[in-house]
Amino acid sequence: MKFSTFSTQKLFTLATLLLFVTAPQFSLARTAEEWRSRTIYQLITDRFAQAPGQENPKLCSDNRNEAEIRRYCGGTFSGIINKLDYIKNLGLDAIWISPVVKQMDNLTSIGVGWHGYWAQDIYQINPHFGTADDLKKLVKAAHDKDIWVMVDVVANHMGPQEKLPPRTDQYVKAYSPFNKTEHYHVFCLITNYDDQGNVEYCSIGSADDPLPDLDTENPAVISELNNWISWLTREFDFDGIRIDTARHIRQNFWDEFTRSSGVFSIGEILSDNSGYVASYQSHMDSTLGYPLYTKLIRLYTNPNANMYELRDVINNDRNAFKDTRILGNFIDSHDQERFAHKTQDKVLFRNALTLVLLMDGIPIIYQGVEQDFTGAPTGNDPFNREALWPSSYSQTTPTYQFIANINALRKVVSPSFYTSLSIEAWIDEHIYAFIKEKVLIITSNYGGNNPNRDLVIQGNGVWPTGEVLVNILKCDEKITIDGSLNVPVKIDGEPKVLYPEKSLKGSRICGL
């Protein structure tokens, strides 16, 4: 569906909104409360899976070929459908897909818009990925497997055009529906990220490839974006939206935008300042947990870092955010250097993953983490956006199985696991342990250097005398709670996830 003018779209939206007033709401309009228990797999449509029967496994399989990987690699909506069991078997029950709208197809010095963040027409679906019907089939197929679908959306800017002066009639005519110069801010590039006005008004991108910045103070632009997001989520039955470049638009813009979406919203605010990021949670349901992410990268890639810093950021987040239990936790994303590129120590990697999967919040696993992708040679964009097919979608790699095991536990814990806050159980320079519901999670940054430490963690009455806890990551490790109600453990550098053995009966975890 496409609309050529604002007036036509407004008429459509008025009629649609009147219909929604009298009609039952969509059953799949998922709320923040419902999202608490989900675990998200972030995928890039163009890089996840090619269409069945049309696979070209050699395309974009050489990550050193930068010219090739800056163009389309052939991933499609039907390809995702074909590999949903790969995600399901990993224990994940939500996917975050890259933006679906039609992109500028012109070649720039940094490639084309295969990633989805360079829109040309927000009411058309990117034909490189398939049709609108293909997208609807993807969402239905995912729902049939109890996998929710979050779509990445961009309201801040449109796609770049090289060798044309921005904000001119010739320039803006390429876009729909924003095809007038007054739909855009007067052109300037961001020069100071500490100046919020500069961040919100000016354009991201480079001097050669600026991304034209929508005038989100213009009432016509505001109305159109609100109409569009309402149409997008309802037309395709999306369960949530991830908001790109949220800090680049004034905060109160997001109030009506997120209400119009009718679904759970989580925004990207790239900053390690808890107070700054948290201020956006008054205007959307949640944000990506960048303050925690920044600290995790420092602590779990550097054995000399002090784990007391983890306590600090957890406390800072709890003091700043309205609700940390719905923040998006991650150690890898398409925008950041691959964790496995920062360190090749798999033990550190497993410790960080354990915390992401079990700490308060909604875990996000970025495609390729489960296959130990490093994003070589630099670890950063575009090399951290690898095609997944060279992995052959193996479900037997140690990291795939590691993630699946922890996600299996997430399925059997009490619902209070998702609504409670973790309780610190132990902290020193190298170890951070916490209790959440009846799970004891122990992480450290020793890495592959086995410290051979004996530790006694206070149980605080969480488990009764005689309770047997089993480490689901090493099933032959069991601990019996003694009369002092403490938990004696041996620290060997590997993470530990201890849970009552009797509560695992019938779960198949550890063969129980």
Secondary structure, 3 states (H helix, E strand, C coil): CCCCCHHHHHHHHHHHHHHHHHCCCCCCCCCHHHHCCCCEEEECHHHHCECCCCCCCCCCCCCCCHHHHCCCCCECHHHHHHCHHHHHHCCCCEEEECCCEEECCCCECCECCCCCCCEEEEEEECCCCCCHHHHHHHHHHHHHCCCEEEEEECCCECCCCCCCCCCCHHHHCCCECCCCHHHECCCCECCCCCCHHHHHHCECECCCCECCEECCCCHHHHHHHHHHHHHHHHHHCCCEEEECCHHHCCCCHHHHHHHHHCCEEEECCCCCCHHHHHHHHHCCCEEECHHHHHHHHHHHCCCCCCCHHHHHHHHHHHHHCCCHHHCEECCCCCCCCCHHHHCCCHHHHHHHHHHHHHCCCEEEEECCHHHCCCCCCCCCCCCCCCCCHHHCCCCCCHHHHHHHHHHHHHHHCCCHHHHCCCEEEEECCCEEEEEECCEEEEEECCCCCCCCEEEEEECCCCCCCCCEEEECCCCCCEEECCCCCEEEEEECCCCEEEEEHHHHCCCCHHHC
